[in-house]
Amino acid sequence: MKNDQKIEVSKNELLLMIQDAVERGVATALSMHPRPSSVNFEQAAEMLRLSSKTVSNMVRQGRINLNKLGRISIAEIDRLLSAKRFI
């Protein structure tokens, strides 16, 4: 059986539908692979695409903050990644 019916939606409605689908997809992915609350210097370097030495230097300079355990929080990684230039 062939269905020739067309559904019409406005551009804004389509964008909202796409945004909703993306948000649900991201939520599903995060629930399946939860991120750690903090990472060590080597993991941070990999996430930031920097060397461990550069990450150590940035910590020493106060450009990357450590948590009470001496690790780098994921919130700190997100802050750095959202900055246009963090080096």
A tleap script that builds the chain and sets N, CA, C and O, in Angstrom:
source leaprc.protein.ff14SB
mol = sequence {
  NMET LYS ASN ASP GLN LYS ILE GLU VAL SER
  LYS ASN GLU LEU LEU LEU MET ILE GLN ASP
  ALA VAL GLU ARG GLY VAL ALA THR ALA LEU
  SER MET HIE PRO ARG PRO SER SER VAL ASN
  PHE GLU GLN ALA ALA GLU MET LEU ARG LEU
  SER SER LYS THR VAL SER ASN MET VAL ARG
  GLN GLY ARG ILE ASN LEU ASN LYS LEU GLY
  ARG ILE SER ILE ALA GLU ILE ASP ARG LEU
  LEU SER ALA LYS ARG PHE CILE
}
set mol.1.N position { 0.844 -1.178 0.000 }
set mol.1.CA position { 0.000 0.000 0.000 }
set mol.1.C position { 0.887 1.237 0.000 }
set mol.1.O position { 1.772 1.376 0.844 }
set mol.2.N position { 0.647 2.120 -0.939 }
set mol.2.CA position { 1.455 3.329 -1.067 }
set mol.2.C position { 0.758 4.485 -0.367 }
set mol.2.O position { -0.443 4.697 -0.539 }
set mol.3.N position { 1.527 5.233 0.427 }
set mol.3.CA position { 0.970 6.364 1.156 }
set mol.3.C position { 1.527 7.643 0.555 }
set mol.3.O position { 2.707 7.951 0.722 }
set mol.4.N position { 0.680 8.387 -0.145 }
set mol.4.CA position { 1.118 9.622 -0.800 }
set mol.4.C position { 0.829 10.862 0.022 }
set mol.4.O position { 0.954 11.977 -0.485 }
set mol.5.N position { 0.447 10.699 1.270 }
set mol.5.CA position { 0.136 11.862 2.095 }
set mol.5.C position { 1.413 12.612 2.437 }
set mol.5.O position { 2.450 12.014 2.721 }
set mol.6.N position { 1.314 13.926 2.405 }
set mol.6.CA position { 2.448 14.773 2.772 }
set mol.6.C position { 2.126 15.483 4.073 }
set mol.6.O position { 0.988 15.879 4.325 }
set mol.7.N position { 3.142 15.631 4.880 }
set mol.7.CA position { 3.008 16.362 6.128 }
set mol.7.C position { 3.744 17.675 5.955 }
set mol.7.O position { 4.910 17.698 5.562 }
set mol.8.N position { 3.064 18.755 6.246 }
set mol.8.CA position { 3.697 20.064 6.119 }
set mol.8.C position { 3.985 20.624 7.505 }
set mol.8.O position { 3.116 20.644 8.378 }
set mol.9.N position { 5.211 21.077 7.689 }
set mol.9.CA position { 5.612 21.743 8.929 }
set mol.9.C position { 6.414 22.978 8.559 }
set mol.9.O position { 7.066 23.031 7.516 }
set mol.10.N position { 6.353 23.959 9.427 }
set mol.10.CA position { 7.123 25.176 9.170 }
set mol.10.C position { 8.597 24.915 9.464 }
set mol.10.O position { 8.959 23.920 10.092 }
set mol.11.N position { 9.419 25.816 9.002 }
set mol.11.CA position { 10.859 25.703 9.252 }
set mol.11.C position { 11.133 25.688 10.754 }
set mol.11.O position { 11.947 24.892 11.223 }
set mol.12.N position { 10.467 26.553 11.513 }
set mol.12.CA position { 10.674 26.604 12.970 }
set mol.12.C position { 10.233 25.316 13.646 }
set mol.12.O position { 10.899 24.830 14.561 }
set mol.13.N position { 9.099 24.755 13.192 }
set mol.13.CA position { 8.640 23.484 13.760 }
set mol.13.C position { 9.642 22.370 13.480 }
set mol.13.O position { 9.925 21.544 14.349 }
set mol.14.N position { 10.174 22.355 12.265 }
set mol.14.CA position { 11.163 21.344 11.904 }
set mol.14.C position { 12.422 21.489 12.752 }
set mol.14.O position { 12.967 20.495 13.232 }
set mol.15.N position { 12.884 22.723 12.938 }
set mol.15.CA position { 14.072 22.954 13.765 }
set mol.15.C position { 13.841 22.504 15.199 }
set mol.15.O position { 14.733 21.921 15.816 }
set mol.16.N position { 12.645 22.771 15.742 }
set mol.16.CA position { 12.331 22.325 17.103 }
set mol.16.C position { 12.291 20.803 17.192 }
set mol.16.O position { 12.740 20.229 18.185 }
set mol.17.N position { 11.762 20.150 16.171 }
set mol.17.CA position { 11.727 18.686 16.153 }
set mol.17.C position { 13.138 18.112 16.108 }
set mol.17.O position { 13.440 17.141 16.802 }
set mol.18.N position { 13.993 18.709 15.299 }
set mol.18.CA position { 15.381 18.249 15.201 }
set mol.18.C position { 16.100 18.469 16.520 }
set mol.18.O position { 16.805 17.581 16.999 }
set mol.19.N position { 15.928 19.655 17.118 }
set mol.19.CA position { 16.576 19.960 18.393 }
set mol.19.C position { 16.126 18.974 19.469 }
set mol.19.O position { 16.947 18.495 20.252 }
set mol.20.N position { 14.838 18.670 19.512 }
set mol.20.CA position { 14.321 17.720 20.495 }
set mol.20.C position { 14.934 16.335 20.292 }
set mol.20.O position { 15.315 15.672 21.256 }
set mol.21.N position { 15.027 15.906 19.040 }
set mol.21.CA position { 15.614 14.595 18.747 }
set mol.21.C position { 17.084 14.543 19.153 }
set mol.21.O position { 17.544 13.543 19.702 }
set mol.22.N position { 17.815 15.614 18.884 }
set mol.22.CA position { 19.237 15.665 19.257 }
set mol.22.C position { 19.384 15.620 20.773 }
set mol.22.O position { 20.219 14.880 21.293 }
set mol.23.N position { 18.579 16.409 21.486 }
set mol.23.CA position { 18.661 16.432 22.950 }
set mol.23.C position { 18.350 15.060 23.544 }
set mol.23.O position { 19.011 14.629 24.488 }
set mol.24.N position { 17.352 14.375 22.998 }
set mol.24.CA position { 17.032 13.028 23.487 }
set mol.24.C position { 18.163 12.055 23.182 }
set mol.24.O position { 18.479 11.187 23.996 }
set mol.25.N position { 18.771 12.201 22.008 }
set mol.25.CA position { 19.894 11.335 21.646 }
set mol.25.C position { 21.092 11.540 22.550 }
set mol.25.O position { 21.732 10.576 22.970 }
set mol.26.N position { 21.397 12.792 22.850 }
set mol.26.CA position { 22.522 13.097 23.740 }
set mol.26.C position { 22.243 12.554 25.136 }
set mol.26.O position { 23.123 11.962 25.760 }
set mol.27.N position { 21.026 12.754 25.627 }
set mol.27.CA position { 20.674 12.246 26.959 }
set mol.27.C position { 20.808 10.726 27.016 }
set mol.27.O position { 21.299 10.178 28.003 }
set mol.28.N position { 20.377 10.056 25.969 }
set mol.28.CA position { 20.500 8.595 25.914 }
set mol.28.C position { 21.962 8.171 25.913 }
set mol.28.O position { 22.350 7.257 26.640 }
set mol.29.N position { 22.772 8.838 25.092 }
set mol.29.CA position { 24.200 8.492 25.021 }
set mol.29.C position { 24.889 8.716 26.359 }
set mol.29.O position { 25.691 7.889 26.793 }
set mol.30.N position { 24.579 9.836 27.018 }
set mol.30.CA position { 25.211 10.116 28.313 }
set mol.30.C position { 24.779 9.116 29.377 }
set mol.30.O position { 25.573 8.751 30.244 }
set mol.31.N position { 23.535 8.673 29.317 }
set mol.31.CA position { 23.084 7.705 30.322 }
set mol.31.C position { 23.734 6.340 30.102 }
set mol.31.O position { 23.905 5.573 31.049 }
set mol.32.N position { 24.092 6.042 28.868 }
set mol.32.CA position { 24.732 4.765 28.572 }
set mol.32.C position { 26.230 4.803 28.865 }
set mol.32.O position { 26.820 3.784 29.224 }
set mol.33.N position { 26.833 5.954 28.715 }
set mol.33.CA position { 28.267 6.124 28.931 }
set mol.33.C position { 28.492 7.348 29.815 }
set mol.33.O position { 28.921 8.393 29.326 }
set mol.34.N position { 28.207 7.228 31.109 }
set mol.34.CA position { 28.358 8.397 31.972 }
set mol.34.C position { 29.810 8.863 32.034 }
set mol.34.O position { 30.740 8.057 32.041 }
set mol.35.N position { 29.976 10.172 32.078 }
set mol.35.CA position { 31.323 10.730 32.160 }
set mol.35.C position { 31.773 10.732 33.619 }
set mol.35.O position { 30.948 10.867 34.523 }
set mol.36.N position { 33.063 10.585 33.850 }
set mol.36.CA position { 33.558 10.661 35.233 }
set mol.36.C position { 33.438 12.096 35.733 }
set mol.36.O position { 33.356 13.030 34.936 }
set mol.37.N position { 33.429 12.268 37.043 }
set mol.37.CA position { 33.332 13.621 37.592 }
set mol.37.C position { 34.658 14.363 37.503 }
set mol.37.O position { 34.683 15.594 37.493 }
set mol.38.N position { 35.761 13.619 37.439 }
set mol.38.CA position { 37.077 14.255 37.316 }
set mol.38.C position { 38.037 13.304 36.612 }
set mol.38.O position { 37.794 12.101 36.511 }
set mol.39.N position { 39.141 13.883 36.125 }
set mol.39.CA position { 40.137 13.097 35.388 }
set mol.39.C position { 41.537 13.464 35.864 }
set mol.39.O position { 41.742 14.505 36.487 }
set mol.40.N position { 42.497 12.592 35.560 }
set mol.40.CA position { 43.887 12.896 35.901 }
set mol.40.C position { 44.501 13.754 34.789 }
set mol.40.O position { 43.840 14.053 33.795 }
set mol.41.N position { 45.751 14.143 34.960 }
set mol.41.CA position { 46.412 15.037 34.008 }
set mol.41.C position { 46.492 14.422 32.612 }
set mol.41.O position { 46.272 15.109 31.614 }
set mol.42.N position { 46.805 13.133 32.542 }
set mol.42.CA position { 46.937 12.475 31.245 }
set mol.42.C position { 45.602 12.421 30.509 }
set mol.42.O position { 45.540 12.658 29.302 }
set mol.43.N position { 44.541 12.110 31.240 }
set mol.43.CA position { 43.215 12.069 30.629 }
set mol.43.C position { 42.788 13.463 30.173 }
set mol.43.O position { 42.215 13.626 29.096 }
set mol.44.N position { 43.073 14.464 31.003 }
set mol.44.CA position { 42.741 15.846 30.640 }
set mol.44.C position { 43.496 16.257 29.386 }
set mol.44.O position { 42.933 16.895 28.496 }
set mol.45.N position { 44.769 15.891 29.316 }
set mol.45.CA position { 45.579 16.231 28.143 }
set mol.45.C position { 44.974 15.620 26.885 }
set mol.45.O position { 44.897 16.276 25.846 }
set mol.46.N position { 44.552 14.380 26.978 }
set mol.46.CA position { 43.938 13.716 25.819 }
set mol.46.C position { 42.645 14.416 25.414 }
set mol.46.O position { 42.405 14.641 24.228 }
set mol.47.N position { 41.814 14.759 26.391 }
set mol.47.CA position { 40.540 15.413 26.102 }
set mol.47.C position { 40.734 16.799 25.500 }
set mol.47.O position { 39.952 17.235 24.655 }
set mol.48.N position { 41.785 17.488 25.941 }
set mol.48.CA position { 42.055 18.846 25.464 }
set mol.48.C position { 42.969 18.870 24.245 }
set mol.48.O position { 43.228 19.927 23.669 }
set mol.49.N position { 43.456 17.690 23.861 }
set mol.49.CA position { 44.401 17.556 22.743 }
set mol.49.C position { 45.669 18.380 22.997 }
set mol.49.O position { 46.149 19.121 22.139 }
set mol.50.N position { 46.177 18.214 24.205 }
set mol.50.CA position { 47.415 18.865 24.623 }
set mol.50.C position { 48.343 17.797 25.189 }
set mol.50.O position { 47.935 16.655 25.400 }
set mol.51.N position { 49.583 18.175 25.432 }
set mol.51.CA position { 50.496 17.251 26.100 }
set mol.51.C position { 50.260 17.329 27.608 }
set mol.51.O position { 49.722 18.314 28.115 }
set mol.52.N position { 50.665 16.284 28.309 }
set mol.52.CA position { 50.556 16.289 29.774 }
set mol.52.C position { 51.383 17.420 30.367 }
set mol.52.O position { 50.985 18.033 31.358 }
set mol.53.N position { 52.537 17.699 29.759 }
set mol.53.CA position { 53.391 18.782 30.242 }
set mol.53.C position { 52.675 20.129 30.134 }
set mol.53.O position { 52.764 20.952 31.044 }
set mol.54.N position { 51.966 20.357 29.029 }
set mol.54.CA position { 51.224 21.611 28.867 }
set mol.54.C position { 50.127 21.721 29.914 }
set mol.54.O position { 49.918 22.792 30.485 }
set mol.55.N position { 49.425 20.624 30.168 }
set mol.55.CA position { 48.385 20.630 31.199 }
set mol.55.C position { 49.006 20.935 32.556 }
set mol.55.O position { 48.459 21.734 33.316 }
set mol.56.N position { 50.137 20.311 32.873 }
set mol.56.CA position { 50.825 20.582 34.145 }
set mol.56.C position { 51.213 22.050 34.251 }
set mol.56.O position { 51.042 22.667 35.302 }
set mol.57.N position { 51.733 22.607 33.165 }
set mol.57.CA position { 52.106 24.028 33.166 }
set mol.57.C position { 50.889 24.920 33.380 }
set mol.57.O position { 50.964 25.904 34.116 }
set mol.58.N position { 49.780 24.588 32.750 }
set mol.58.CA position { 48.563 25.388 32.904 }
set mol.58.C position { 48.029 25.312 34.332 }
set mol.58.O position { 47.503 26.298 34.850 }
set mol.59.N position { 48.161 24.154 34.970 }
set mol.59.CA position { 47.758 24.023 36.377 }
set mol.59.C position { 48.654 24.898 37.240 }
set mol.59.O position { 48.171 25.640 38.096 }
set mol.60.N position { 49.962 24.810 37.013 }
set mol.60.CA position { 50.922 25.601 37.785 }
set mol.60.C position { 50.662 27.100 37.629 }
set mol.60.O position { 50.818 27.858 38.586 }
set mol.61.N position { 50.268 27.530 36.429 }
set mol.61.CA position { 49.994 28.941 36.152 }
set mol.61.C position { 48.619 29.385 36.657 }
set mol.61.O position { 48.285 30.568 36.592 }
set mol.62.N position { 47.831 28.446 37.156 }
set mol.62.CA position { 46.496 28.782 37.648 }
set mol.62.C position { 45.448 28.874 36.552 }
set mol.62.O position { 44.349 29.373 36.791 }
set mol.63.N position { 45.769 28.406 35.365 }
set mol.63.CA position { 44.820 28.465 34.250 }
set mol.63.C position { 43.888 27.262 34.228 }
set mol.63.O position { 42.842 27.292 33.580 }
set mol.64.N position { 44.271 26.200 34.938 }
set mol.64.CA position { 43.414 25.032 35.142 }
set mol.64.C position { 43.346 24.801 36.642 }
set mol.64.O position { 44.371 24.710 37.318 }
set mol.65.N position { 42.122 24.709 37.155 }
set mol.65.CA position { 41.923 24.499 38.587 }
set mol.65.C position { 41.792 23.016 38.905 }
set mol.65.O position { 41.216 22.250 38.132 }
set mol.66.N position { 42.329 22.626 40.042 }
set mol.66.CA position { 42.217 21.248 40.520 }
set mol.66.C position { 41.141 21.167 41.587 }
set mol.66.O position { 40.864 22.147 42.279 }
set mol.67.N position { 40.531 19.984 41.716 }
set mol.67.CA position { 39.583 19.790 42.806 }
set mol.67.C position { 40.346 19.392 44.071 }
set mol.67.O position { 41.577 19.369 44.073 }
set mol.68.N position { 39.629 19.085 45.129 }
set mol.68.CA position { 40.265 18.764 46.413 }
set mol.68.C position { 41.105 17.490 46.368 }
set mol.68.O position { 41.959 17.271 47.228 }
set mol.69.N position { 40.861 16.662 45.369 }
set mol.69.CA position { 41.620 15.419 45.233 }
set mol.69.C position { 42.833 15.574 44.325 }
set mol.69.O position { 43.547 14.605 44.065 }
set mol.70.N position { 43.066 16.796 43.841 }
set mol.70.CA position { 44.197 17.036 42.950 }
set mol.70.C position { 43.938 16.592 41.523 }
set mol.70.O position { 44.869 16.409 40.739 }
set mol.71.N position { 42.666 16.421 41.191 }
set mol.71.CA position { 42.284 16.020 39.836 }
set mol.71.C position { 41.592 17.189 39.142 }
set mol.71.O position { 41.267 18.191 39.777 }
set mol.72.N position { 41.374 17.058 37.855 }
set mol.72.CA position { 40.740 18.111 37.068 }
set mol.72.C position { 39.285 17.713 36.840 }
set mol.72.O position { 39.001 16.642 36.303 }
set mol.73.N position { 38.370 18.585 37.254 }
set mol.73.CA position { 36.952 18.256 37.126 }
set mol.73.C position { 36.514 18.312 35.665 }
set mol.73.O position { 37.097 19.027 34.850 }
set mol.74.N position { 35.489 17.552 35.359 }
set mol.74.CA position { 34.928 17.571 34.007 }
set mol.74.C position { 34.358 18.952 33.708 }
set mol.74.O position { 34.405 19.402 32.563 }
set mol.75.N position { 33.824 19.626 34.712 }
set mol.75.CA position { 33.324 20.993 34.503 }
set mol.75.C position { 34.458 21.909 34.051 }
set mol.75.O position { 34.252 22.792 33.219 }
set mol.76.N position { 35.647 21.701 34.595 }
set mol.76.CA position { 36.817 22.493 34.193 }
set mol.76.C position { 37.207 22.163 32.749 }
set mol.76.O position { 37.553 23.059 31.979 }
set mol.77.N position { 37.153 20.895 32.389 }
set mol.77.CA position { 37.434 20.489 31.004 }
set mol.77.C position { 36.422 21.140 30.066 }
set mol.77.O position { 36.798 21.687 29.029 }
set mol.78.N position { 35.143 21.082 30.425 }
set mol.78.CA position { 34.099 21.688 29.596 }
set mol.78.C position { 34.313 23.191 29.452 }
set mol.78.O position { 34.120 23.753 28.374 }
set mol.79.N position { 34.712 23.835 30.542 }
set mol.79.CA position { 34.970 25.281 30.501 }
set mol.79.C position { 36.081 25.586 29.501 }
set mol.79.O position { 35.966 26.512 28.698 }
set mol.80.N position { 37.143 24.811 29.555 }
set mol.80.CA position { 38.270 25.031 28.647 }
set mol.80.C position { 37.894 24.735 27.199 }
set mol.80.O position { 38.284 25.473 26.294 }
set mol.81.N position { 37.149 23.678 26.977 }
set mol.81.CA position { 36.760 23.331 25.614 }
set mol.81.C position { 35.804 24.355 25.008 }
set mol.81.O position { 35.803 24.568 23.796 }
set mol.82.N position { 34.994 24.983 25.851 }
set mol.82.CA position { 34.051 25.977 25.330 }
set mol.82.C position { 34.715 27.323 25.055 }
set mol.82.O position { 34.171 28.153 24.327 }
set mol.83.N position { 35.902 27.537 25.644 }
set mol.83.CA position { 36.639 28.777 25.377 }
set mol.83.C position { 37.200 28.712 23.960 }
set mol.83.O position { 37.611 27.649 23.495 }
set mol.84.N position { 37.212 29.842 23.288 }
set mol.84.CA position { 37.726 29.843 21.915 }
set mol.84.C position { 39.217 29.567 21.881 }
set mol.84.O position { 39.699 28.822 21.028 }
set mol.85.N position { 39.947 30.167 22.810 }
set mol.85.CA position { 41.393 29.926 22.918 }
set mol.85.C position { 41.718 29.735 24.383 }
set mol.85.O position { 41.500 30.641 25.188 }
set mol.86.N position { 42.232 28.578 24.742 }
set mol.86.CA position { 42.559 28.364 26.152 }
set mol.86.C position { 44.039 28.207 26.386 }
set mol.86.O position { 44.465 28.089 27.535 }
set mol.87.N position { 44.839 28.201 25.339 }
set mol.87.CA position { 46.289 28.071 25.524 }
set mol.87.C position { 46.903 29.447 25.581 }
set mol.87.O position { 48.118 29.575 25.733 }
savepdb mol mol.pdb
quit
